[in-house]
Amino acid sequence: MRRLLIISAVIVFVVIFCAGDLLAAGEWPALPVTPKVWRGPGFYLSWQKIIACWILFMCWVRTTDWVNVDCQEVKVMDYQRWNPIIFGTFMGTFVLSWLIPYFWVGFILLIIAYAAPLTTFIIIRNSKVTNDDRVLTPEHIRYLGAYYLNKLGMDISYEKQDPHEAGPPVKVFAQGGADERVNGARLLAARQAPGLRTAREILADALGFRSTAIMMDFTTQSVAMNIMVDGVWLPREGMDREEADPALAALKLLSGMNPQDRQSRQEGTFAAEFKSTRFSASLATQGTATGERAVVQFAEKKIRFKNLDDLGMRPKMQEQIKELLALPKGFLLFSALPANGLRSSMGVILHCTDRFTREFAALEEESNRYEPVENVTVTTYSAAAGQTPADLLIKLFRMEPNVVVVRDLVNAQTVSMMCREIVEDRLMISSIRAKDCADAILRVLALDVPPLEFAKGVYGVLCQRLVRKLCESCKEAYQPAPQILQQLGIPEGRIPAFYRPRPADPDRPKEICDRCNGVGYYGRTAIFELLTVGDHTRRIIATNPKIDLLRQAARKDGMVSLQEEGVLLVAKGVTSLPELMRVLKQ
């Protein structure tokens, strides 16, 4: 949406206003016609008009992009409906205003075309969200004014802080109820509970460590605390039951769960805001032999990766994957173990495709939706109702898309239908959970797909693992042992040093790294294994698909293994050898 806004609107603006609104107004001075001169005196542009239109245009670009993002993040408005309304109304009036011979009449119409749909969107949107999420209310306007003035160095308090928001820097909100009345009742019940402040302290501590999950294991006397940071569980200081029980009860009330039930499995959702970032959170509890386990999982409403460089893919591999995505037909398979970034990577890879000259169609399970990708039409099926992708593929194929994306393979019928459709010059993209490229092929065949049929259709397989990156602020160099270099296939002297986390000294807390909080790692990157299926691999798939033979054939076809790709990251100092070994053992 942002690309479409900038390209189309800038072109129209330059052509219309910079080419001269005086042409439409009939104000061009008469040009003297002589055999030697064919030009006027110049000074045809009105800079006041251009500046006024440019300011309005920039406001429109900013708010229209906000509407698109807000629809997809807050999810109470349909972006496929509102994007054309906001965009089309303004752009249509933009062209119309060029034909009106009076600039200020056209400019006023342009203001109306900008403000009317945006105001309508905001009114409808605000009626569907909680008071805290509403925009352009008096409170929100005061907040924005104070926020930007504070950025200029002014110390302005924009509102009296709610007593329930004092203390830990985390705000909590109820969500997931049938309507806003139910959510309001949940939030009120949680605020009246004595443990909400402690619960917010737990959330603040975890989010301050960039945690994506919290696990609380209740025993008869204490509670063990663990947080997940960059895919690894890290221990935190435990709590007494006297503190933890009321905190869990408050979170259960906020999530619409029964705080008295400590045995049954319960699930609920809520939201939290930390450092101006909004998180959706899910809470799941289950009774155990020693007490109860509670797990909070966070989902940040923010796309972190914009391109393949952000994912950590090497430039040469980027070229290879783009060549595969540009194929007119074939079957491309993406794979990863659970919780290894497959959803994010597929989203970024789809953003790298040409979705303007080729028509894309996707098929997803309605309870397992993915982040929307512009210009990719999504059709959903219901697994709960007994449907599979195969039930809707024929209907999807009749739409004549150039590329079909089936996110998750579930049966042989789906794969067979996709392979047969390749002859119609269609590119098929799908995913499956697997530990490497060879394993991904075997898992597809394990669905009882005819090996020869799949061997003819598959053109590329991409697998990935996530590995933690060493903290740049505190990593330390060391000289690896010669036998380690030999095992990794690195000639002695080629790599001057490996890197590892600097050991934390508990007796000197001031020396603990502020960036990673002493963990030694900060963030993650992906290790990719790309198999461009050649004759060797295709023959093994069709005749004798065994894991060892597939891996040998893949190497003959030029594939670099996950281990080899990981060693490159170790050699560059991106990650450590123990971290790579941990990931490869998964």
N, C-alpha and C positions, 0 to 999 in steps of 0.2 A: 504494500500500500504506500509506503513512504517513497519508494522508487517511482511509482506511478505518479504520485503527487508532484514530486520535484520535476520529473522529466516533462510531463504534459503541461503543468501549470507554468513552468518557466518558459517553455516554448511559446505558449499562447500569450503570456505576458509580454515577452520581448517583441513578438510579432505585432501585437495589437497596440500597446502603449508606446513602445520605443520607436515603432514605425511612424507614429504620429496620430494622436487622437484628433488633430486638427483636420485630417483628411475626412473623417466622418462628420465633423462639424461644418465642413465646407468653408474652412477658414484659410485654406492655402492661398497665399498671395499670387496674383497673376504673374506668370513667368514671362519675362521678355523673350520674344522670339526673334533672333537675328541669325544670320548665317554662321556667326562665329561663337555666339554665347547661347547656352541652353541651361540656364540655372537661375535660381532666385537669390535673394540676398541672405538666405539662411535664417537661423534663430527660430525654427519652427516648433521646437519642443518646449513644453511648459514644465519646468522642473518641479514646480509646486504640485502639479497634477501627478507627475510621475512618482514623487515621494509619497503623496497621499495613497496612491494605488499600491505602491510597494509595501507600505506599512500594513495596509489591509490584507494584501496578499500573504505576507509573512505570518500574520496572525492566523489566517485561514489555514496555511500549511501546518502550523504548530497545533492548532486545536483539532484539525482533521486527523492528524496522526495520533493525537491523544484519544480521540473517539475510537479509532481502530484498535489501539492497544488496550483501552479500558474495556471494550466489548469482550476481548479475549481473556483479560485477567479477571475482571469482576464477574463476568459470565451471567449477567442478568439481561443483556441486550444482544440481539443477533447482529453480528458484524456484517454478515452477508446482506442484510437488509439495510443497515444504516450507512455503510460505506458508500453505496451508490446514491443514497439520498443526500448525504452531506457533500459528497464530491460532485455529483451531477448537477445539483441545484445551483451551486456557485459557478461551475464552469459554463453551464448553459447561459446563465445571466451575464457572465463575463463576455461571452460572444455577442449576446444581445445588446449589451451596453455599447459595444463598438458601433452598432448600427443606429443608435440614437444620436441625433445631431446636437444634443446639448449635454456636455460632459457631466455637469453636476446632477442632472436627472438620472443619467446612467450610473453615476457613482452612488447615489442614494439607493437605487435599486440593488446595486451590488452589496451594499451594507445590509440591506434587508435579506438578500439571498444568503448572506453569511450568517446573520444573527438568528433568523427564524428557525431553520432546521437545527442549529446548534442548541438554541434555547429549548426547543421541543424535546430534543434528545435528553438534555439535562433534567427537565421536569419529569419526564417518564422514568429516567434512570433513578433519580432521587426518590421517587415513590416506591422503588423496589429494593432499596438498600437501607441499612440501618442509619441512624442519625450520624454516627461517627464516619460513615463512608460518603455522606452527601457532599456535593461540591457547590461552590458559589453561594453558600448560605452566608449570613452575616458573620457567623463564627469562622467559617472557612476563609472568607475574605480578610478578616482581621488576622488570622493565622498567616496567610500568604504575605500580607503586608509586613508583618513583624518578621517573618522568616527571611525575606529578601533584605529588609533593613538591617537585620542582625548580620547578614553576610557582608554588608558594607561596613561593619565595625560598630554598629549601634547596638546597645544592650537594651532590648525591648521585650517585655513580657507580654505575650499576646493574649493570654487568658489566665484566669485563675485555675490552678491545677486541681483537677478532681481528686478528692482525698483517696479514692481507690486507685489512683495512678501515682501516688507518692511512693517513694522508696525505690525498689528495683526498676531499672529503665526498660520495663516491658509492659505493654498494654495488652490486655486479652479481650477477645470478643467472642460472642456466641455465634455459631453458624451451623447449618445442617438441619435446622428445625423445619417444620412444615411451612411456617411463615414467620414474619418478623415479630409477631406477637409472641410466638413460642420462643424465638431467640432472645427476645427481651426478658422473658420470664426466667430463662436459663441464666442469663447474665446477672439478673437481680439475685437469684438464689445463690450463685457463686460468690457475689459480693457480700452477702450476708453470712457466708460461711467463714469461720475463724482462720482457715488455713490458706486463703487466697494469696496473702502476701508471701507466705513461704513458698507456695507454688510458683509465684512470679520470680522469686529468687532462684529457684531451681531452673526455670526457663532461661533467665538472664545469664546464669552461669554457663549453661550449655550453649546458648547462642553466641555468647562472648568467645567461645572456643571454636566457632564455626561448625558446631555440631549439627548433624542431620537427624539424630535420634537420641533418645534418653531411655535407659532401661533401669527400672527400680525393682530390685528383688527383696521382698518383705520376708523376714523370718520372725521368730517369736519375740526377739528383743531389738533387732536393728534392721536397717535397710541398706543393702549394697547398691551403690550408684555407679553406673557406667554410661559414658557418652560415646557416640560414634562420630569420629572426625576423619574425614577423607577415607571412609570405608573401613576403618579399624576401630574396634571398641577400646576405649581408654578408661581406666578406673578413676573415679573421683572419690572424694572424702565421703564416707558413709553418714547416715543420719540415724537419730533415735526414732523409734516408733511414735513417740509423743509429738514429734514435729512432722513426720512424714505422713501419718494417717490423716490428719486434717487437710494437708496439702493435696493428697490424692482425692479425698472426698470433694474438695473444691473443684478440681479438674473434672471429676465425674459429673458434678452438677452442671458445670459449664458445657460439657459435651452431651448432656441429656441422658446420662446413665444413672443407675441406682447405686448410690454410695454405700448402701447397707449390704449389697451383695458382693461378697469377697471370694466366691467360688466359681460362679458361672462365667463363661466368656462373654465379655461386653465390648462393644465398639462404639465410638462416637467421634465427632469432629469439633474443632474450635479454631480460632485464628489468634495470632499473636503479632505484635508489631515491635520490632527491635531496631533502633537506629534508623528510623524512617523506612524500614523495609518490612513489608507485610508477608507473613508466612501463613499458609494453611497447615493445620496440624491435625493429626489423627491420634486418638488415644485408644489403646486396646489393653484390656486386663483379663487375667485368667488365674484362677486358683491353682496353687501348686502344693506339693507335699509339705513344704515348710511354711507356706503362707500364701503369698500372691505375687504375681509378676505384672508390672505395668510398663508399657512401651509407648513412648510418644515419638511420632515421626513428623518431621517438618518437610514441607514442600515450598521452596521459595518461588514466588510468582515473578520470575525474572529469567529471561533467556541469557545464559552466561556465555555461550559460544556463538560466534557470528560467522566463522569460516573454518576451513580445514586446518589452517595454521593454529587457530585456538585449540583445536583438538590434539595437536601435537603430531600431525601427519607430515612425513617428509615430503619435500617438493616433488621429488621424482615419483613417489607413490601417488601424490595428488594428480599428477599428469596421467598416470595409469588409470586411476579410478574415473577421471573425467572422460577419458577415451572410452571406457566401458559404458558410462552413462550416456554417451553420445551415440552408441550403437542403435541402429534402427530396429533391431530385434535381438532376442536372447533372453536368458534367465540369469539375473543377478541375485546372489544370496548373501545376506548380511547376518552375522552371528556374534554372540558373546555369551558369557556366563551371566546368570542373574546378577543384577546390581553392578554391572560393569559398563554402564553408559550407552547401551545399544539404542535406546530411545533418542537420546540427545544426538548421537552421531548420525542416525538415520535422518533426523530433522535437519541437521546442518548439511548433509549430503544432498538431500532433496532441494535445499535452497541453492545448491550449486548447479542444479540442472536448468536447462532451457525450458521454462514453463510458459513462455510467451508464443513461441512458434510451434510447440508440441503440446498436445492436449493430454493432461494427466488426470487419472481417476484412481481413487483409493478406496479400499474396503477395510472397515474396522469393526471390531466387536463393540456394541453400544455401551457396555459397562467398562471398557478399557480403551478410552479415547486417547488420542495423541495430540500433541500441540499442532494446531492448524498451520498449514503451509499455503501461502498465497498461490492462487491459480491451480490448486489441487482439489478437485471435487470429491467429497467424501460420501460414501454410502455405508450405512451401518447394518449389521445383522445382530440377532439376539440369540446368544448361546443358551440362555435360560429357556427360550422357547423351542430349543432343539435345532436351531438353524446353524449352518456352517457357511463359510465363504462360497462353497460350491453352489449353494442354493441361489445366490445372487449374481454369480459370475456371468451367466449367459445374458442376463439383463444388462450387466455392465458392459459386456463386449458389444452389444447392439448400439451402444452410444459411440462406437468407433474411436475410442481413445488411442493415442499413440503409445502411452505408457500406463501400465496398470500396477498399482502398489497394493499388495496384500500383506498387511503387517505381520501376521503370525500364521504359520502353516499348522493346520490341525488334522488334515487327513489326506489320503492319497488322491481322492477324487479332485480336490482343489489343485494339487500339483499337476496332475495329468491334464486337467482342463487348461491350465496355464501353459504347459509345454506344447499342447496341440495348437494353441492360439498363436504361438510364436511364428508359425508359417504365414500368418496374416500380417507380417511385418509389425509386430508389437513387442515392446520391451517389457519384461516382467521383473518386478522387484519384490523381494519378500525377505522374511527374517525367521530365524530359528535359534533356540538357545543351544550353544555348543561351546566346547573349550578350545577348538582350533578349526582350521578350514577342513581338514580331513574328517574330523568328528561331525562337522556340520553336514557334510555330504552323506555320511552314514546315517545321521538322524533323519534326513529327508527320506532316504531309502528304507529306513525302519518303519516308515508309514505305509509300506507295501507299494511304493511307487515302482513301476517297471524300470529296472536299471538302464536298459537301452534307451528308453524314452527320455529319461532325465539326462543321460550322457549326451544326447544330441542337443538338448536345449540349454544346458548350463554353460555360461560363458565366463563367469567370475564369481569368486567367493571372498568375502572380506570378514576377518575375525579380529576381535580386539580384546584387550585386558586393560584395566586401569591400574596405574602404579603411582605411588606417592612421590612427589618431588621434594628433594632436599630443600630446606630453608636456606635461601641465599644469604641470610644475615648471620647464620651461625654454623654452617657446615664447615668441616675441617678436612684437610687433605691428609692422606697417608699413603705409604708405599705398599702396594699389594705384594704378596708373596709370589715368587717365581712359579710355584706349582699352580697357583690360582690362575695366573696368566696363561699357563700352558693348557689348563682345562678349558679355558674360555676361548682358546685359539688366537690369543693376542701375542704377537712377537714381543719378546722382552726388549724394553727400551722404547717401544712404540707409544705407550701411554705413560707420561711422567708420574701421574698420581691418580688414585681413586679418591672418592669423597664419602664421608659418613657424617651422621649427626654428631654434634659436639655433646659429650656426656654432661648432663646437668649435675651441678653440685648443690645438694640441698642445704649445705652449710653456708652457701653464698647465694641467697635468693636474688640479690640485686643483679647477678650476672645471668639470670635466666632470660632468654631471648624474649623480647616483647612481641615480636612478630608471630612466632609460632608457639609462644607460651611454654617453651622448653620441650616441645614434642620432637623437634628436629626436622619435621616435614611440614610443608605448607602447600596445600593444593595437590591436584592430581593431573596426570596427563595419560594419554592412551598409547599403548603399544599395538600396532596394527600388523596383521599378517594378510597379505593379499595374494590370492591365487588366481592368475589368469589361466583358465583351463585350456590346456593344449592337448596334443594328440596322446601323450603318455597318460595323462590323468583321465582323459575321456575313455581310453581303452580299458583302464583298470576299473572305472565306474561300471562300464558295460559288461565286463567279463568276470572280474574277481574283486569286488569291492571290500577289501580288508584294510584296517587302519594303517598297518605298517606299509603295505604296498601303495596305498594312496599317498602317504607322506613321501615315500621314495619317488613316486611319479611326479608329485608336486614340486619337489626339488629339481627334478630334471626339466620341468617346465618353467623354472626360474624363480620359484617362490623362496622368499627369505623368511625363516621361521620366527615365531614370537620370541624365542630365546635369543636369536641373533639380533633382532631388532632391539630387544631389551639391553643387550650388551653394549650396543651403540649408545644408549642413554646413560649407562653406567660410565662408559669411557668419556662421555661429554660432561660428566658431573651433574647430570640432571637428577639422577636417583642413585641409590646405594645398591651394592651387590646383595646384602641381606634382604632388602625390600624386593628386589627382582626375584630372588629365590622364593620368598614368601608368596608372591603373586603367581609364579609359575607352578607352585605346588597346589594351588586351588583346584 
